[in-house]
Amino acid sequence: MKNKIPWLIIFLSFSLLGLRQAHGRTEEYLQAQEAVKSGNKEFSFIYFLSELRNNPQSEKRQEALFATAEYLFFIHAYNDAFNVLVEFVEDYPLSEMRTSALFYMLKIAQTWGKEDLAKAIKKQIINQKRTVFIFQETKEYNFKSPLDIDHKLIYYIDKLEFYSDGNLQAQIFY
């Protein structure tokens, strides 16, 4: 019987760990989602940041990284936001959120007055996705960010527009 007790403890520990990380979502990530639902972006930021620090291999790292960068952008912590956005863009080249991340980087570069950097980011945005227009004048992509912000990208034949919560944030003409 004594030999079975350590195995029982180990089994229960792994079971609890499995509950803590149910469906790839850790406790921090679940708390971040609850904070977003309640409209508390400050607490959601803290939980997303905790997710990144405590669970670097999390399946939800992409969402936590984007949410962290987005929050930093909106509070005008541009240096930190830019660094997190660079990490996001490098780590998730196929993410649906990548173009929005690049637009945030563009806005920061423009705020800093760094035209060469802004020009390089514009080039990345333009080359990000080639859109084919067949019987359409525009192509629209929508998604909701982990911070519950509506994103919309509208591709035209000659320009690209980026909206955040219905507000035009940037345009790129090509």
Secondary structure, 3 states (H helix, E strand, C coil): CCCHHHHHHHHHHHHHHHHHCHHHCCHHHHHHHHHHHCCCHHHHHHHHHHHHHHCCCCCCHHHHHHHHHHHHHHCCCHHHHHHHHHHHHHHCCCCCCHHHHHHHHHHHHHHHCCHHHHHHHHHHHHHHCCCCCCCCCEEEEEEECCCCCEEEEEEECCEEEEEECCEEEEEEEC
